[in-house]
Amino acid sequence: MLLSNLLQPNPGQLIGATVGRESSLLANGCRGARLGLDINGVDILSVATVGSQSKEGKKTEQNWVVKSTLSEQPTFPAQQSIGSREWMGGAKFSAMRGIQVAEYVKGPQELKVSDLPDPVPKSDQYLIEVHAAAANFFDILQIQGKYQLQPPLPWVSGFEFAGVVISTPSSSKSPAFPVGTRVFGASQGAYATKVCALEASLLAVPDGWSFREAAGLFVTAPTSYGALVVRADVKAGDYVLVHAAAGGVGLAAVQVAKAKGATVIATAGTKRKLEVAKAFGADYAIDYRAADWPEQVKKLTPKGRGVDIVYDPVGLVDKSTKCIAWNGRILIIGFAAGSIEKVAMNKVLLKNISLVGIHWGAYTLHEPAKIGEVWDDIRDMIKKKQFRGTEFTDKEFVGLESIPDALIALGSRDTWGKVVIRIPQGSSGKL
């Protein structure tokens, strides 16, 4: 039996192997996926362990056959046919493909797709078959080792995804998402054909939505809703300025503000992006490359008083103080421009304005109850057709091999909305 016929782990992954009735082969990598050798009489059966019943009836890991020298075809649980490949003797082997980062890279162009062992979910995790994954700026920073959250090497890149549940947590008697449920969510390792995720990091794909539409929803929608509604208390009649309005969070913000009855002034840097912002509901669109954009914004407000709320994911806080109204709120969403700006605090004082931050990811720790409330309202907006997917459609990215191009396009600001990669799985369903 050739060890290279198992899962072809990367050099250095094989820890050791012996032959005998109690022998085992262990491989690390891909979030703890393991291999084992089981002895059946005089024949050797190589398996990837996932979680099943042992011969003694005890709950252990499930055996996934890789290669067998058995004269008779072994029996497998029905779900093992999901995403599997045919191997010797008709036995099936389930593996995944993904973008593993073994060392930090200079840019997305250096990323490679490789065959990897299946991820092994912990007792509180689901296993998801990924049908679409979203590209984020922090994905680029993370592969370069520049993000504030860096998993220990090696790890699989990607965070946002949409797909189908193929196994539920072993610790849960009544999982919220049964096998076969279409879900979207966020978990490290989304740039792969399979990913593990906690229940708190998953939601059901809205009715009528494709995987591609849902894959870009988990971060942008609650961030924008949390900022505008929870933090800035947007209401009907407000004037809201949305910077980078054609971006992922920007288009989400435009839709949330409009759903709450506000007048939206969008800024963007190209003609195409200005068109997109208006197509998603913005009342006005201004090119922020124009030096006088703050004056243009003020002219669009009643009596030139300025806007009530500024939504800023770029880093235009200081300039925005020139066009904000008395008692206005400036929402600090992020720093896409690449630097943390300095703000003239005398303007904050003189206009009686508030600088308001939003760290949506921290609500899990500090205000977990708020998360459900926010998503309930977002789902209601979707049902009322007040919120739709923001997937970038000018170009299509298909397959894991297209992820480097997707990240490059995102990083060069050549896209709008949410860049999403379709990951074919050979299964039917609306993608």
C-alpha positions as CSV (number, residue, x, y, z in Angstrom):
1,M,0.0,0.0,0.0
2,L,1.3,3.4,-1.0
3,L,1.0,6.1,1.6
4,S,0.9,8.7,-1.2
5,N,-2.5,7.3,-2.2
6,L,-4.0,8.5,1.0
7,L,-4.6,12.3,1.0
8,Q,-1.3,13.4,-0.5
9,P,-0.6,15.7,2.6
10,N,2.0,18.4,2.3
11,P,5.6,17.6,3.1
12,G,6.1,17.4,6.9
13,Q,2.5,16.5,7.6
14,L,3.0,12.8,8.1
15,I,3.9,12.1,11.7
16,G,4.3,8.4,11.6
17,A,3.0,5.0,10.4
18,T,3.3,1.4,11.5
19,V,1.7,-1.7,10.2
20,G,-0.2,-4.0,12.6
21,R,-3.7,-4.6,14.0
22,E,-3.6,-1.5,16.2
23,S,-1.6,0.7,13.8
24,S,-2.5,4.2,12.9
25,L,-1.4,6.9,10.6
26,L,-1.8,10.5,11.7
27,A,-1.7,13.6,9.6
28,N,-2.1,17.2,10.7
29,G,-3.2,20.2,8.8
30,C,-6.5,21.4,7.5
31,R,-7.9,22.1,10.9
32,G,-7.2,18.8,12.5
33,A,-8.3,16.4,9.8
34,R,-6.9,12.9,10.5
35,L,-6.1,9.7,8.8
36,G,-6.2,6.2,10.2
37,L,-5.4,2.6,9.3
38,D,-7.9,0.0,10.3
39,I,-7.0,-3.7,10.0
40,N,-9.7,-6.0,8.8
41,G,-8.3,-9.6,8.9
42,V,-5.3,-9.6,6.7
43,D,-6.4,-6.8,4.5
44,I,-5.5,-3.1,5.1
45,L,-8.2,-0.5,4.9
46,S,-7.1,3.1,4.9
47,V,-9.6,5.6,6.1
48,A,-10.1,9.3,7.0
49,T,-11.8,9.5,10.4
50,V,-14.7,11.9,10.7
51,G,-17.2,10.6,13.3
52,S,-19.2,7.4,13.6
53,Q,-19.8,4.3,15.6
54,S,-16.9,2.0,16.5
55,K,-17.1,-1.8,16.2
56,E,-17.8,-1.8,20.0
57,G,-20.8,0.5,19.4
58,K,-19.1,3.4,21.1
59,K,-19.4,6.9,19.5
60,T,-16.1,7.8,17.9
61,E,-15.2,9.0,14.5
62,Q,-16.8,8.1,11.2
63,N,-14.7,6.1,8.7
64,W,-14.3,7.5,5.2
65,V,-12.5,5.0,2.9
66,V,-9.5,6.2,1.0
67,K,-8.1,3.1,-0.5
68,S,-8.8,-0.5,0.2
69,T,-7.2,-3.8,-0.7
70,L,-10.3,-5.7,0.5
71,S,-11.7,-8.3,-2.0
72,E,-15.2,-7.2,-1.1
73,Q,-16.5,-3.7,-1.2
74,P,-17.0,-2.3,2.4
75,T,-20.3,-0.8,3.6
76,F,-20.5,2.9,4.2
77,P,-23.1,5.3,5.7
78,A,-25.2,6.9,3.0
79,Q,-24.0,10.4,3.6
80,Q,-20.4,9.4,2.7
81,S,-21.4,9.7,-1.0
82,I,-21.6,13.5,-0.6
83,G,-18.9,15.2,-2.5
84,S,-16.9,12.0,-2.8
85,R,-14.5,10.7,-5.5
86,E,-14.2,7.1,-6.8
87,W,-11.1,5.2,-5.8
88,M,-9.8,1.7,-6.0
89,G,-12.3,-1.1,-5.8
90,G,-15.3,1.2,-5.9
91,A,-14.6,2.6,-2.5
92,K,-15.2,6.3,-2.0
93,F,-13.0,9.0,-0.6
94,S,-14.2,12.4,0.4
95,A,-11.7,15.2,0.3
96,M,-11.8,18.9,-0.2
97,R,-10.0,21.5,-2.2
98,G,-9.0,24.8,-0.8
99,I,-6.6,27.7,-0.6
100,Q,-4.2,26.9,2.3
101,V,-1.8,29.5,3.5
102,A,1.4,27.8,4.7
103,E,3.3,31.0,4.7
104,Y,2.4,34.6,4.3
105,V,2.3,35.9,0.7
106,K,2.9,39.3,-0.9
107,G,-0.4,39.3,-2.6
108,P,-3.4,37.2,-3.9
109,Q,-1.5,36.3,-7.1
110,E,0.6,33.9,-5.0
111,L,-2.3,31.9,-3.7
112,K,-2.7,28.3,-4.9
113,V,-5.5,25.7,-4.7
114,S,-4.6,22.3,-3.3
115,D,-6.1,19.0,-2.3
116,L,-6.6,18.9,1.5
117,P,-8.0,16.5,4.1
118,D,-11.6,17.1,5.0
119,P,-12.1,19.5,7.9
120,V,-13.2,17.7,11.0
121,P,-16.0,19.6,12.8
122,K,-15.8,19.9,16.6
123,S,-18.7,18.7,18.6
124,D,-20.4,22.1,18.4
125,Q,-19.8,22.7,14.7
126,Y,-21.6,22.1,11.4
127,L,-19.9,20.9,8.3
128,I,-20.9,23.0,5.3
129,E,-20.5,22.2,1.6
130,V,-19.5,25.6,0.2
131,H,-21.3,26.8,-3.0
132,A,-20.2,30.5,-2.9
133,A,-17.7,32.5,-1.0
134,A,-17.3,36.3,-0.7
135,A,-14.1,38.4,-1.0
136,N,-13.3,40.9,1.7
137,F,-10.5,43.4,2.1
138,F,-9.4,41.7,5.4
139,D,-8.9,38.5,3.4
140,I,-6.1,40.3,1.6
141,L,-4.6,41.6,4.8
142,Q,-4.8,38.2,6.4
143,I,-2.9,36.3,3.7
144,Q,-0.2,39.0,4.0
145,G,0.0,38.6,7.8
146,K,-1.2,42.1,8.3
147,Y,-4.7,41.6,9.9
148,Q,-5.3,41.8,13.6
149,L,-6.7,38.2,13.7
150,Q,-4.1,35.7,12.3
151,P,-4.7,32.0,12.7
152,P,-1.6,29.8,13.4
153,L,-0.1,28.6,10.1
154,P,-1.1,26.7,8.1
155,W,-4.7,27.7,7.7
156,V,-7.3,28.0,4.9
157,S,-8.2,31.5,3.8
158,G,-11.7,33.0,3.4
159,F,-14.4,34.0,5.8
160,E,-17.9,34.5,4.3
161,F,-19.7,31.8,2.5
162,A,-23.0,30.2,1.5
163,G,-23.7,26.5,1.1
164,V,-25.5,23.4,2.3
165,V,-25.3,21.6,5.7
166,I,-23.8,18.1,5.3
167,S,-23.4,17.3,9.0
168,T,-24.7,18.8,12.2
169,P,-23.1,19.2,15.6
170,S,-22.7,15.9,17.5
171,S,-23.4,17.7,20.7
172,S,-26.8,18.9,19.6
173,K,-30.0,16.8,19.7
174,S,-32.0,19.4,17.9
175,P,-29.8,21.5,15.6
176,A,-31.3,24.7,14.1
177,F,-30.1,23.7,10.6
178,P,-30.7,20.1,9.7
179,V,-28.7,18.3,7.0
180,G,-29.6,19.8,3.6
181,T,-30.4,23.3,4.9
182,R,-29.2,26.1,2.7
183,V,-27.2,28.4,4.9
184,F,-24.9,31.4,4.8
185,G,-22.4,32.6,7.4
186,A,-18.9,33.3,8.4
187,S,-16.1,31.1,9.5
188,Q,-12.3,30.8,8.9
189,G,-11.7,28.6,5.9
190,A,-14.4,29.6,3.5
191,Y,-12.1,29.4,0.4
192,A,-12.6,25.7,0.2
193,T,-15.2,23.2,-0.9
194,K,-16.1,22.5,2.8
195,V,-15.9,24.5,6.0
196,C,-16.8,24.1,9.6
197,A,-18.9,26.7,11.4
198,L,-20.7,27.3,14.7
199,E,-24.4,27.6,14.8
200,A,-24.1,31.2,16.0
201,S,-22.2,32.0,12.7
202,L,-24.9,30.6,10.4
203,L,-28.3,31.8,9.1
204,A,-30.8,30.3,6.7
205,V,-30.5,31.6,3.1
206,P,-33.5,33.9,2.5
207,D,-36.3,32.4,0.3
208,G,-35.7,33.1,-3.3
209,W,-32.0,34.1,-2.8
210,S,-29.1,32.4,-4.6
211,F,-26.0,31.2,-2.8
212,R,-24.1,34.0,-4.5
213,E,-26.5,36.7,-3.2
214,A,-26.4,35.2,0.3
215,A,-22.6,34.7,0.5
216,G,-22.1,38.5,0.8
217,L,-24.8,39.2,3.3
218,F,-23.4,38.1,6.7
219,V,-21.0,41.0,7.3
220,T,-22.4,43.9,5.3
221,A,-26.1,43.9,6.2
222,P,-25.8,43.8,10.0
223,T,-22.9,46.2,10.0
224,S,-24.9,48.8,8.0
225,Y,-28.1,48.2,10.0
226,G,-26.3,48.3,13.3
227,A,-24.6,51.6,12.4
228,L,-27.5,53.4,11.0
229,V,-30.4,52.1,13.2
230,V,-28.8,50.9,16.4
231,R,-26.0,53.5,16.7
232,A,-27.3,56.6,14.8
233,D,-31.1,56.1,15.2
234,V,-31.9,57.0,11.6
235,K,-35.5,58.0,11.0
236,A,-37.8,59.2,8.3
237,G,-36.9,62.7,7.1
238,D,-33.2,62.4,7.9
239,Y,-30.6,63.2,5.3
240,V,-27.9,60.5,5.2
241,L,-24.5,60.8,3.4
242,V,-23.1,57.4,2.4
243,H,-19.4,57.4,1.4
244,A,-18.2,54.6,-0.9
245,A,-21.8,54.0,-1.5
246,A,-21.2,51.4,-4.3
247,G,-19.1,49.2,-2.0
248,G,-20.4,46.1,-0.1
249,V,-21.3,47.9,3.1
250,G,-22.2,51.1,1.2
251,L,-24.9,49.5,-0.9
252,A,-26.2,47.9,2.3
253,A,-26.3,51.3,4.0
254,V,-28.1,52.9,1.1
255,Q,-30.9,50.3,1.3
256,V,-31.2,50.4,5.1
257,A,-31.4,54.2,5.1
258,K,-34.0,54.2,2.4
259,A,-36.1,51.5,4.2
260,K,-36.2,53.8,7.2
261,G,-37.4,56.8,5.2
262,A,-34.2,58.8,4.9
263,T,-33.0,60.8,1.9
264,V,-29.7,59.3,0.7
265,I,-26.8,61.2,-0.8
266,A,-24.2,58.8,-2.2
267,T,-20.6,59.4,-3.0
268,A,-18.4,57.2,-5.2
269,G,-15.3,57.6,-7.4
270,T,-16.4,56.5,-10.9
271,K,-19.3,57.0,-13.2
272,R,-20.2,53.3,-13.0
273,K,-20.2,53.3,-9.2
274,L,-22.4,56.4,-9.1
275,E,-24.9,54.6,-11.4
276,V,-24.8,51.5,-9.2
277,A,-25.5,53.6,-6.0
278,K,-28.5,55.2,-7.6
279,A,-29.8,51.8,-9.0
280,F,-29.8,50.6,-5.3
281,G,-31.9,53.6,-4.2
282,A,-29.7,56.6,-3.6
283,D,-31.5,59.8,-4.2
284,Y,-28.4,61.7,-5.2
285,A,-24.9,60.7,-6.3
286,I,-21.7,62.8,-6.1
287,D,-18.2,62.1,-7.3
288,Y,-16.0,62.6,-4.2
289,R,-13.0,63.2,-6.4
290,A,-14.4,66.7,-6.9
291,A,-12.7,69.1,-4.5
292,D,-16.0,70.8,-3.7
293,W,-18.0,67.7,-2.8
294,P,-18.8,68.9,0.7
295,E,-20.4,72.0,-0.8
296,Q,-22.4,69.9,-3.3
297,V,-23.7,67.8,-0.4
298,K,-24.9,70.8,1.6
299,K,-26.7,72.3,-1.4
300,L,-28.8,69.1,-1.6
301,T,-30.1,69.5,2.0
302,P,-32.9,71.8,3.3
303,K,-31.7,75.4,3.5
304,G,-28.1,74.0,3.0
305,R,-28.0,72.9,6.7
306,G,-26.1,69.7,6.0
307,V,-26.7,66.0,6.5
308,D,-27.9,64.4,9.7
309,I,-25.8,61.3,9.4
310,V,-22.6,60.5,7.7
311,Y,-21.8,56.8,7.0
312,D,-18.0,56.6,6.5
313,P,-16.2,53.3,5.7
314,V,-13.3,55.1,4.0
315,G,-11.8,57.7,6.2
316,L,-13.4,61.0,5.2
317,V,-14.5,62.1,8.7
318,D,-12.6,65.4,8.8
319,K,-13.9,66.6,5.4
320,S,-17.4,65.4,6.3
321,T,-17.6,67.8,9.2
322,K,-17.9,70.6,6.6
323,C,-21.3,69.3,5.4
324,I,-22.9,67.9,8.6
325,A,-25.8,69.5,10.3
326,W,-26.0,70.7,13.9
327,N,-26.4,67.6,16.2
328,G,-25.2,65.4,13.3
329,R,-23.7,61.9,13.7
330,I,-20.7,60.7,11.9
331,L,-20.5,56.9,11.8
332,I,-17.0,55.4,11.6
333,I,-17.3,52.1,9.8
334,G,-13.7,51.5,8.7
335,F,-10.6,52.9,7.0
336,A,-10.6,51.7,3.5
337,A,-8.4,54.5,2.4
338,G,-5.6,52.8,4.3
339,S,-4.8,55.2,7.1
340,I,-6.5,56.4,10.4
341,E,-7.1,60.1,9.9
342,K,-6.9,62.9,12.4
343,V,-10.0,65.0,13.1
344,A,-10.2,68.6,14.0
345,M,-12.0,68.3,17.3
346,N,-13.0,71.9,17.5
347,K,-15.4,71.2,14.6
348,V,-16.9,68.4,16.6
349,L,-17.5,70.8,19.5
350,L,-18.7,73.8,17.5
351,K,-21.3,71.8,15.5
352,N,-22.4,69.7,18.5
353,I,-21.8,66.6,16.5
354,S,-21.1,63.0,17.6
355,L,-18.4,60.6,16.3
356,V,-19.9,57.2,16.6
357,G,-18.1,53.9,16.1
358,I,-19.6,50.5,15.1
359,H,-17.8,47.2,15.8
360,W,-20.5,44.7,14.8
361,G,-18.3,41.7,15.4
362,A,-18.0,42.6,19.1
363,Y,-21.7,42.4,19.7
364,T,-21.4,38.7,20.1
365,L,-19.4,39.4,23.2
366,H,-21.0,42.5,24.6
367,E,-24.6,42.6,23.4
368,P,-25.5,39.1,22.0
369,A,-29.3,39.7,22.3
370,K,-29.0,42.6,19.9
371,I,-27.8,40.3,17.1
372,G,-31.1,38.5,16.8
373,E,-33.1,41.7,16.8
374,V,-31.0,43.2,14.0
375,W,-31.3,40.1,11.8
376,D,-35.1,39.9,12.5
377,D,-35.4,43.4,11.0
378,I,-33.1,42.6,8.1
379,R,-35.2,39.5,7.3
380,D,-38.3,41.7,7.4
381,M,-36.7,44.2,5.0
382,I,-35.9,41.3,2.6
383,K,-39.5,40.0,2.7
384,K,-40.7,43.5,1.9
385,K,-38.3,43.8,-1.0
386,Q,-36.5,46.7,0.7
387,F,-33.2,44.9,0.7
388,R,-31.6,42.8,-2.1
389,G,-28.3,41.2,-2.7
390,T,-25.3,43.4,-3.6
391,E,-23.3,40.8,-5.6
392,F,-20.9,42.3,-8.2
393,T,-22.2,41.2,-11.6
394,D,-20.0,43.0,-14.1
395,K,-17.7,40.0,-14.1
396,E,-18.2,36.4,-12.9
397,F,-15.7,34.6,-10.8
398,V,-16.1,30.8,-10.9
399,G,-14.1,28.1,-9.0
400,L,-11.5,28.3,-6.3
401,E,-8.8,29.0,-9.0
402,S,-10.6,32.4,-9.6
403,I,-10.2,33.6,-6.0
404,P,-6.8,35.3,-6.6
405,D,-8.3,37.3,-9.5
406,A,-11.3,38.2,-7.4
407,L,-9.2,39.5,-4.5
408,I,-6.9,41.4,-7.0
409,A,-10.0,43.0,-8.5
410,L,-11.3,43.9,-5.1
411,G,-8.0,45.3,-3.9
412,S,-7.6,47.5,-7.1
413,R,-11.1,49.0,-6.5
414,D,-12.2,47.8,-9.9
415,T,-15.4,46.3,-8.5
416,W,-18.6,47.4,-6.8
417,G,-20.9,45.8,-4.3
418,K,-19.8,42.4,-2.9
419,V,-17.4,40.3,-4.9
420,V,-18.5,36.7,-4.7
421,I,-16.9,33.5,-6.1
422,R,-19.1,30.7,-7.2
423,I,-17.7,27.3,-6.1
424,P,-19.3,24.5,-8.2
425,Q,-19.9,21.3,-6.3
426,G,-21.4,19.2,-9.0
427,S,-24.8,19.4,-7.3
428,S,-28.0,20.9,-8.5
429,G,-29.6,24.0,-7.0
430,K,-29.9,27.7,-7.6
431,L,-26.4,29.2,-7.5
